[in-house]
């Protein structure tokens, strides 16, 4: 036998093979026999070939490509296995194969598995809540218009028992977020010590890894239900891995069932989702040998805090600057605040029943809220206004009257009457400022004309819109009498002149 070539010759054959040369060309370049080249060539080819995949005898009856396509469309592997085995006869070999064996065979062919480290939680300690990414197939059809209404899927889970709750909302705004969170507390029958959520603006005003700034409305919501909000680190979804995983598992499991039905309202969707949650929580988990509901009833239900007796009243926050008349505007009505805060920017919390005004996180005013169908109403606390005996000495009312005096006497009469005849000089100060500023839009002459007409009509507290409409209307033109001279071609003129002369003669006689 010929002596085997060394490692240098082997590497040279491999290099020439990678350059695209054939066996005949390589043997001619290296001046060795073709059999030698063929032997090294086949050894390299065998070394690069992947190891054969083990295949169970029963696995040949499964079309794994079809299974992979179903999984890529969002269907869970367990749901596909249940549907597939339901179509088989009772004597089929796959009827006797457990699901875990089927799962292992699938993972041998498609070994893409996400690795998430398991954490142990104490019962009643933590709940996680989040929205799933938008699913275009999740929604309903409006019966009246036939329009497709897109919905968002909210999910919450108890970390110890992994009891899951889901709800459909139209948006991801703060109102829907808080209502859905209240719904999950009612479904669980209690409140956990902490709640984990992401850094969305509905719950976190400013994200920070060490010191996040929680949204003020969500902070009051947490105080009402007595839990501690724990935002995740920015860009760290694994900090709430329980709900991230359960939302995906639940949606993959419920998606085929959801597609088989047609819904015509959000209420129908939510009734279906609650039924699916009950079934999902009652399914036995092979990992634990029990269902989520069983683990919840056995070890976590008694650890939850009781729900508050009153429901939380969801409100909105807005910024408002205190006007010189000591009022802030909320929609179309006005609410007073201490005059010492003029003209600072305040935080206003607007709920369906009350309007709360805050300065540096301290509440400085509380008013009952006027209905939205009422406009131009004032809610004034006398303690918020300056002393009555100093009201007329303040700069602002006197400055308005000085500006009105520069426009004209009629405008001054209107402004002075509004300030002096009202219950308080600052009550209609905002209206007087608007009247004075009409000069820049309609002109001083037109404003004087409108004020003169208001004074003639004796309107005690005219509105700004009334003065503006009169000032913008065209001024009435004064028509002069027509004087005609003598015209010989005008019919009836001679008769008129004759009668006039005859009357003149009679008066002389």
C-alpha positions as CSV (number, residue, x, y, z in Angstrom):
1,X,0.0,0.0,0.0
2,X,1.1,3.5,-0.7
3,X,2.2,5.6,2.3
4,X,-0.5,8.1,3.6
5,X,0.3,11.7,2.9
6,X,0.8,14.1,5.8
7,X,-1.4,16.9,7.2
8,X,0.1,19.4,4.8
9,X,-1.0,17.4,1.8
10,X,-4.5,17.0,3.3
11,X,-4.9,20.7,3.8
12,X,-3.7,21.5,0.3
13,X,-6.3,19.1,-1.2
14,X,-9.0,20.8,0.9
15,X,-7.8,24.3,-0.2
16,X,-7.9,23.4,-3.9
17,X,-11.3,21.7,-3.5
18,X,-12.7,24.9,-2.0
19,X,-11.3,26.9,-4.9
20,X,-13.6,24.8,-7.2
21,X,-11.0,22.5,-8.8
22,X,-12.0,18.9,-9.6
23,X,-10.3,15.7,-8.5
24,X,-8.4,15.3,-11.8
25,X,-7.1,18.8,-11.7
26,X,-6.0,18.5,-8.0
27,X,-4.1,15.3,-8.7
28,X,-2.3,16.9,-11.6
29,X,-1.3,20.0,-9.6
30,X,-0.1,18.1,-6.6
31,X,1.4,15.3,-8.7
32,X,-0.4,12.5,-6.7
33,X,-2.7,9.7,-7.8
34,X,-6.4,10.2,-8.3
35,X,-7.2,7.5,-5.7
36,X,-5.2,9.5,-3.1
37,X,-7.2,12.6,-3.9
38,X,-10.4,10.7,-3.8
39,X,-9.7,9.2,-0.4
40,X,-9.0,12.5,1.2
41,X,-11.9,14.1,-0.7
42,X,-14.4,11.6,0.7
43,X,-13.1,11.9,4.3
44,X,-13.7,15.7,4.2
45,X,-17.2,15.3,2.7
46,X,-18.2,12.8,5.4
47,X,-16.8,15.1,8.2
48,X,-19.0,18.0,6.9
49,X,-22.2,16.0,6.6
50,X,-24.7,16.6,9.5
51,X,-25.5,13.7,11.8
52,X,-28.7,11.9,10.9
53,X,-31.9,12.9,12.7
54,X,-33.5,10.2,14.8
55,X,-37.0,9.4,13.5
56,X,-39.4,7.3,15.4
57,X,-41.3,4.7,13.3
58,X,-44.7,6.4,13.9
59,X,-43.3,9.8,13.0
60,X,-43.3,8.9,9.3
61,X,-47.1,9.2,9.2
62,X,-46.9,12.9,10.3
63,X,-46.4,15.6,7.8
64,X,-44.1,17.8,9.8
65,X,-44.0,20.6,7.2
66,X,-47.7,21.0,7.6
67,X,-47.3,21.1,11.4
68,X,-44.6,23.8,11.1
69,X,-46.8,26.0,8.8
70,X,-49.7,25.8,11.3
71,X,-47.3,26.8,14.1
72,X,-46.0,29.7,12.1
73,X,-49.5,31.0,11.6
74,X,-49.9,31.3,15.3
75,X,-51.6,28.0,16.3
76,X,-50.2,26.3,19.4
77,X,-48.6,22.9,19.1
78,X,-50.9,21.4,21.7
79,X,-54.0,22.7,19.9
80,X,-52.9,21.3,16.6
81,X,-52.2,17.9,18.3
82,X,-55.7,17.9,19.8
83,X,-57.4,18.7,16.5
84,X,-55.2,16.2,14.6
85,X,-55.8,13.3,16.9
86,X,-59.5,14.0,17.0
87,X,-59.8,13.3,13.3
88,X,-58.0,9.8,13.6
89,X,-59.7,6.5,14.2
90,X,-59.7,4.8,17.6
91,X,-57.2,2.2,16.4
92,X,-54.7,4.6,14.9
93,X,-51.2,4.3,16.2
94,X,-51.0,8.0,17.0
95,X,-53.9,7.7,19.5
96,X,-51.5,5.8,21.8
97,X,-48.7,8.4,21.5
98,X,-48.6,10.9,24.4
99,X,-48.4,14.6,23.6
100,X,-44.9,15.0,25.2
101,X,-43.5,12.4,22.7
102,X,-45.1,14.3,19.8
103,X,-43.6,17.5,21.2
104,X,-40.1,16.0,21.4
105,X,-40.2,14.7,17.8
106,X,-41.3,18.2,16.6
107,X,-38.5,19.9,18.6
108,X,-35.9,17.5,17.1
109,X,-36.8,18.8,13.7
110,X,-37.4,22.5,14.7
111,X,-35.2,23.0,17.8
112,X,-36.0,26.7,18.3
113,X,-36.9,27.1,21.9
114,X,-36.8,30.3,23.9
115,X,-34.9,30.1,27.2
116,X,-36.5,31.9,30.1
117,X,-35.2,31.4,33.6
118,X,-37.8,30.3,36.1
119,X,-38.5,32.4,39.2
120,X,-40.2,31.5,42.4
121,X,-42.8,33.8,43.8
122,X,-44.6,33.9,47.1
123,X,-48.4,33.6,47.0
124,X,-50.2,36.9,46.9
125,X,-47.0,38.9,46.4
126,X,-47.0,39.9,42.7
127,X,-49.3,40.4,39.8
128,X,-48.2,41.4,36.3
129,X,-50.3,43.2,33.7
130,X,-49.7,44.2,30.1
131,X,-51.2,44.6,26.6
132,X,-50.4,42.1,23.8
133,X,-49.1,43.4,20.6
134,X,-51.8,44.4,18.1
135,X,-53.5,41.4,16.4
136,X,-55.3,42.3,13.2
137,X,-57.7,39.4,13.6
138,X,-58.9,40.5,17.1
139,X,-62.0,42.6,16.9
140,X,-65.7,42.6,15.9
141,X,-68.0,43.8,13.1
142,X,-70.4,46.7,13.8
143,X,-73.9,45.6,13.0
144,X,-75.1,49.1,12.0
145,X,-72.2,50.1,9.7
146,X,-70.6,46.8,8.9
147,X,-67.2,48.3,9.9
148,X,-64.4,46.2,11.4
149,X,-63.6,47.5,14.9
150,X,-60.1,46.7,16.0
151,X,-59.6,45.6,19.7
152,X,-56.7,45.4,22.1
153,X,-56.0,42.4,24.3
154,X,-55.3,43.2,28.0
155,X,-53.9,40.4,30.2
156,X,-53.0,40.0,33.9
157,X,-51.6,37.0,35.8
158,X,-50.8,36.1,39.4
159,X,-47.2,35.1,39.4
160,X,-47.5,32.3,42.0
161,X,-50.4,30.3,40.6
162,X,-50.3,31.8,37.1
163,X,-54.1,32.4,37.2
164,X,-54.8,34.4,34.0
165,X,-57.3,37.0,33.1
166,X,-57.9,38.7,29.8
167,X,-60.2,41.5,28.6
168,X,-60.8,43.2,25.2
169,X,-60.5,47.0,25.1
170,X,-60.9,49.4,22.3
171,X,-57.8,51.4,23.0
172,X,-54.7,51.4,25.3
173,X,-55.5,54.7,26.9
174,X,-55.4,55.3,30.6
175,X,-59.1,55.0,31.1
176,X,-59.2,51.5,29.4
177,X,-56.1,50.5,31.2
178,X,-57.5,51.3,34.7
179,X,-60.9,49.8,33.9
180,X,-59.2,46.5,32.7
181,X,-57.0,46.4,35.8
182,X,-60.1,46.8,38.0
183,X,-61.7,44.0,36.1
184,X,-58.8,41.7,36.8
185,X,-58.9,42.5,40.5
186,X,-62.6,41.6,40.6
187,X,-61.9,38.3,38.7
188,X,-59.2,37.3,41.1
189,X,-61.3,38.4,44.1
190,X,-58.5,40.4,45.7
191,X,-55.4,42.5,45.3
192,X,-51.7,41.5,45.4
193,X,-49.0,43.3,47.3
194,X,-47.3,44.5,44.1
195,X,-48.2,45.0,40.5
196,X,-45.6,44.8,37.7
197,X,-46.1,46.7,34.5
198,X,-44.1,48.2,31.7
199,X,-43.2,51.9,31.2
200,X,-46.2,53.0,29.1
201,X,-47.3,56.6,29.7
202,X,-50.6,55.4,31.1
203,X,-48.7,54.1,34.2
204,X,-45.3,55.7,34.1
205,X,-44.7,59.4,33.5
206,X,-40.9,59.1,33.1
207,X,-39.0,55.9,32.8
208,X,-35.9,55.3,34.8
209,X,-34.0,52.2,35.8
210,X,-33.5,53.2,39.4
211,X,-36.1,55.9,40.1
212,X,-39.1,55.9,37.7
213,X,-41.7,58.6,37.9
214,X,-45.2,56.9,38.2
215,X,-48.1,58.6,36.5
216,X,-50.1,60.6,39.1
217,X,-53.4,59.0,38.2
218,X,-52.0,55.5,38.4
219,X,-50.4,56.4,41.7
220,X,-53.8,57.4,43.1
221,X,-55.3,54.2,41.6
222,X,-52.6,52.2,43.5
223,X,-53.4,54.0,46.7
224,X,-57.1,53.2,46.4
225,X,-56.4,49.5,45.9
226,X,-53.4,49.5,48.3
227,X,-50.7,47.9,46.1
228,X,-47.2,49.0,45.2
229,X,-46.6,49.7,41.4
230,X,-43.3,48.2,40.3
231,X,-42.4,49.4,36.7
232,X,-39.9,47.2,34.8
233,X,-36.6,48.4,33.7
234,X,-36.6,50.4,30.4
235,X,-36.4,47.9,27.5
236,X,-36.5,44.9,29.8
237,X,-39.6,42.8,29.0
238,X,-38.1,39.8,30.8
239,X,-38.8,41.7,34.1
240,X,-42.4,40.7,33.6
241,X,-41.8,37.4,31.9
242,X,-44.9,35.7,33.4
243,X,-47.4,37.8,31.6
244,X,-45.3,38.1,28.5
245,X,-45.3,34.3,28.2
246,X,-48.9,33.7,29.3
247,X,-50.3,36.3,26.8
248,X,-48.6,34.5,24.0
249,X,-49.6,31.0,25.2
250,X,-53.2,32.1,25.7
251,X,-53.5,33.9,22.4
252,X,-52.1,30.9,20.4
253,X,-54.5,28.6,22.2
254,X,-57.6,30.8,21.8
255,X,-56.9,32.2,18.3
256,X,-58.3,29.2,16.3
257,X,-61.4,29.2,18.5
258,X,-61.8,33.0,18.0
259,X,-61.6,32.7,14.2
260,X,-64.4,30.2,14.1
261,X,-66.9,32.7,15.3
262,X,-68.1,36.1,14.3
263,X,-68.7,38.8,16.9
264,X,-70.8,42.0,16.6
265,X,-70.0,43.9,19.8
266,X,-67.2,44.3,22.4
267,X,-69.5,42.8,25.0
268,X,-69.8,39.6,23.0
269,X,-66.0,39.4,22.7
270,X,-65.5,39.9,26.4
271,X,-68.0,37.2,27.3
272,X,-66.2,34.8,25.0
273,X,-62.8,35.8,26.4
274,X,-64.0,35.2,30.0
275,X,-65.3,31.8,29.1
276,X,-62.0,31.0,27.5
277,X,-60.1,32.2,30.6
278,X,-62.1,29.9,32.8
279,X,-61.4,27.0,30.5
280,X,-57.7,28.0,30.2
281,X,-57.3,28.2,34.0
282,X,-59.0,24.9,34.5
283,X,-56.7,22.9,32.1
284,X,-54.2,20.6,33.9
285,X,-50.6,21.6,33.4
286,X,-48.4,18.6,32.9
287,X,-45.5,20.4,34.6
288,X,-47.3,20.8,37.9
289,X,-49.9,18.0,37.7
290,X,-52.7,20.5,38.5
291,X,-54.5,23.4,37.0
292,X,-54.0,27.1,37.6
293,X,-57.4,27.4,39.3
294,X,-56.5,24.5,41.7
295,X,-53.2,26.1,42.7
296,X,-54.9,29.5,43.2
297,X,-57.6,28.0,45.4
298,X,-55.1,25.9,47.4
299,X,-52.4,28.4,48.1
300,X,-53.0,32.0,46.9
301,X,-56.7,32.9,47.3
302,X,-56.5,33.5,51.0
303,X,-53.2,35.6,50.7
304,X,-54.8,38.4,48.5
305,X,-55.9,41.7,50.1
306,X,-59.6,42.4,50.1
307,X,-61.1,44.7,47.5
308,X,-62.0,48.3,48.6
309,X,-65.6,48.9,49.4
310,X,-66.0,51.7,46.8
311,X,-65.2,51.7,43.2
312,X,-62.4,53.9,41.9
313,X,-63.5,57.0,40.0
314,X,-61.2,57.4,37.0
315,X,-60.1,60.9,36.2
316,X,-58.0,62.8,33.7
317,X,-55.1,65.2,34.4
318,X,-54.4,68.4,32.7
319,X,-52.3,71.5,33.1
320,X,-53.9,75.0,33.6
321,X,-52.5,78.4,34.5
322,X,-54.3,80.4,37.1
323,X,-55.9,83.5,35.5
324,X,-55.8,86.9,37.1
325,X,-59.4,86.4,38.1
326,X,-58.3,83.5,40.3
327,X,-60.0,80.8,38.2
328,X,-58.8,78.0,35.9
329,X,-60.8,76.8,32.9
330,X,-61.9,73.2,32.7
331,X,-63.6,72.6,29.4
332,X,-66.3,75.4,29.3
333,X,-66.5,76.2,33.0
334,X,-64.3,78.0,35.6
335,X,-63.1,77.0,39.0
336,X,-61.4,79.1,41.6
337,X,-58.0,78.6,43.3
338,X,-56.0,80.7,45.8
339,X,-55.1,84.1,44.4
340,X,-51.5,83.7,45.7
341,X,-50.9,81.2,43.0
342,X,-51.5,83.7,40.1
343,X,-50.2,83.2,37.4
344,X,-48.6,79.8,38.2
345,X,-49.2,76.6,36.3
346,X,-51.3,74.1,38.2
347,X,-52.2,70.4,37.9
348,X,-55.9,69.8,37.6
349,X,-57.5,66.4,38.1
350,X,-60.9,66.1,36.4
351,X,-63.2,63.3,37.5
352,X,-66.9,62.8,36.6
353,X,-67.9,64.3,40.0
354,X,-65.1,66.6,41.2
355,X,-62.4,69.0,40.0
356,X,-59.3,69.0,42.1
357,X,-56.5,71.6,41.7
358,X,-52.9,70.7,42.8
359,X,-49.8,72.8,43.3
360,X,-46.5,70.9,43.9
361,X,-48.5,67.7,44.6
362,X,-50.6,69.4,47.3
363,X,-54.3,69.9,46.7
364,X,-55.3,73.6,47.0
365,X,-58.9,73.5,45.8
366,X,-61.8,71.1,45.4
367,X,-65.0,71.9,43.5
368,X,-68.0,69.9,42.4
369,X,-67.9,69.5,38.6
370,X,-70.4,71.2,36.4
371,X,-72.1,69.0,33.7
372,X,-70.5,69.4,30.3
373,X,-73.8,70.7,28.8
374,X,-73.5,73.8,31.0
375,X,-71.1,76.5,29.8
376,X,-69.7,79.7,31.3
377,X,-70.5,78.8,34.9
378,X,-68.2,79.8,37.8
379,X,-67.5,77.8,41.0
380,X,-65.9,80.3,43.4
381,X,-64.7,79.9,46.9
382,X,-64.6,83.3,48.6
383,X,-61.4,82.2,50.5
384,X,-59.6,82.0,47.2
385,X,-60.2,85.7,46.3
386,X,-58.4,88.7,47.8
387,X,-60.2,90.6,50.6
388,X,-63.3,92.5,49.4
389,X,-62.1,95.9,50.7
390,X,-58.9,95.6,48.6
391,X,-60.5,94.3,45.4
392,X,-60.9,97.7,43.7
393,X,-57.3,98.8,44.7
394,X,-55.8,95.8,42.9
395,X,-53.9,96.5,39.8
396,X,-55.8,94.3,37.4
397,X,-59.4,95.8,37.6
398,X,-58.1,99.3,37.6
399,X,-55.8,98.6,34.7
400,X,-58.8,97.2,32.7
401,X,-60.8,100.4,33.3
402,X,-57.8,102.5,32.3
403,X,-57.6,100.6,29.0
404,X,-61.3,101.0,28.5
405,X,-61.0,104.8,29.1
406,X,-58.5,105.0,26.3
407,X,-60.9,103.4,23.9
408,X,-63.8,105.7,24.6
409,X,-66.4,106.8,27.2
410,X,-69.1,104.3,26.0
411,X,-66.7,101.3,26.5
412,X,-65.6,102.7,29.9
413,X,-69.3,102.8,31.0
414,X,-69.7,99.1,30.0
415,X,-66.6,97.9,31.7
416,X,-67.0,99.9,34.8
417,X,-70.6,98.7,35.2
418,X,-69.6,95.1,34.9
419,X,-66.8,95.4,37.5
420,X,-68.7,97.5,40.0
421,X,-72.2,96.0,39.8
422,X,-71.2,92.3,40.0
423,X,-71.0,90.3,43.3
424,X,-67.2,90.7,43.3
425,X,-65.0,92.9,41.1
426,X,-63.0,89.8,39.9
427,X,-66.0,87.8,39.0
428,X,-66.3,89.0,35.4
429,X,-62.8,90.3,35.0
430,X,-62.1,87.8,32.3
431,X,-65.0,89.1,30.3
432,X,-63.8,92.7,30.7
433,X,-60.3,91.7,29.4
434,X,-62.0,90.2,26.4
435,X,-64.0,93.4,25.7
436,X,-60.9,95.6,25.9
437,X,-59.0,93.2,23.6
438,X,-61.7,93.5,21.0
439,X,-60.1,96.8,20.0
440,X,-57.3,94.9,18.2
441,X,-59.8,92.9,16.1
442,X,-62.7,95.3,15.3
443,X,-61.2,98.7,16.0
444,X,-61.9,101.3,18.6
445,X,-64.6,103.1,16.6
446,X,-66.7,99.9,16.0
447,X,-66.2,98.9,19.7
448,X,-67.5,102.4,20.8
449,X,-70.5,102.0,18.5
450,X,-71.3,98.6,19.9
451,X,-70.9,99.9,23.5
452,X,-73.2,102.8,22.8
453,X,-75.9,100.4,21.5
454,X,-75.5,98.2,24.6
455,X,-75.9,101.2,26.9
456,X,-79.0,102.4,25.0
457,X,-80.5,98.9,25.4
458,X,-79.6,99.0,29.2
459,X,-78.0,95.5,29.2
460,X,-76.4,95.2,32.6
461,X,-73.9,92.5,32.0
462,X,-73.4,92.1,28.2
463,X,-71.6,89.1,26.9
464,X,-68.4,89.3,24.8
465,X,-70.1,87.7,21.9
466,X,-72.9,90.3,21.8
467,X,-70.4,93.2,21.7
468,X,-68.4,91.4,19.0
469,X,-71.4,90.7,16.8
470,X,-72.6,94.3,16.9
471,X,-69.1,95.7,16.3
472,X,-68.5,93.4,13.3
473,X,-71.9,94.4,11.7
474,X,-71.7,97.2,9.2
475,X,-72.5,100.6,10.6
476,X,-76.0,102.1,9.5
477,X,-75.7,104.7,6.8
478,X,-77.6,108.0,7.2
479,X,-79.7,108.9,4.1
480,X,-79.9,112.6,3.0
481,X,-83.2,114.0,1.6
482,X,-83.3,114.4,-2.1
483,X,-83.7,117.9,-3.5
484,X,-84.9,118.3,-7.0
485,X,-84.7,121.5,-9.1
486,X,-87.1,122.7,-11.7
487,X,-87.4,120.4,-14.7
488,X,-89.6,121.5,-17.6
489,X,-89.7,118.0,-18.9
490,X,-91.1,116.5,-15.7
491,X,-94.8,115.6,-16.0
492,X,-97.1,117.5,-13.6
493,X,-94.6,120.3,-12.9
494,X,-96.6,123.0,-14.7
495,X,-99.8,122.1,-12.9
496,X,-97.9,122.3,-9.6
497,X,-96.5,125.7,-10.4
498,X,-99.9,127.1,-11.5
499,X,-101.6,126.0,-8.4
500,X,-98.8,127.4,-6.3
501,X,-99.2,130.9,-8.0
502,X,-103.0,130.8,-7.6
503,X,-102.7,130.1,-3.9
504,X,-100.2,132.9,-3.6
505,X,-102.6,135.5,-5.2
506,X,-105.5,134.4,-2.9
507,X,-103.4,135.0,0.1
508,X,-102.6,138.6,-1.1
509,X,-106.3,139.4,-1.6
